[in-house]
């Protein structure tokens, strides 16, 4: 996957998998992937909170709540 730049379609085609479900047993999250996903989720939250017409978590328009709890990493059975 890393060699192809995470091109799932190409790897599935050349490995003979027809569905993402059958291929997904080989997909394992990396530490770098977890970090990037956490950063992306945080960025989306900050972006959404920047709209003044939107209410934040604490009911303050466009404001982040005082306590920000990061998402936990959950292990998935293989």
Residue, then its C-alpha position, 0 to 999 in steps of 0.5 A: x500500500x505504501x509503495x503505491x501511495x495508498x492506492x487501494x484500487x490498484x493494489x486490489x486489482x493486482x492482488x485479485x480482490x474483487x471487493x473492499x470487504x475481502x481486501x480489508x483484512x489486510x489493511x492495518x492502520x499505521x502510527x503515521x496514519x493515526x496521527x494524520x487522521x487525528x489532525x484531520x478530524x481536529x482541523x474539521x472541528x476548528x473549521x466548523x467552529x469558525x462559522x459564527x452562525x453555528x453554535x459550538x459545543x458549549x452553546x457559544x456561537x463559533x466558539x470551541x468548548x473549553x474542554x477538548x477531548x481527543x478521540x481515542x484509538x480503538x483496536x480492531x480485531x483482525 
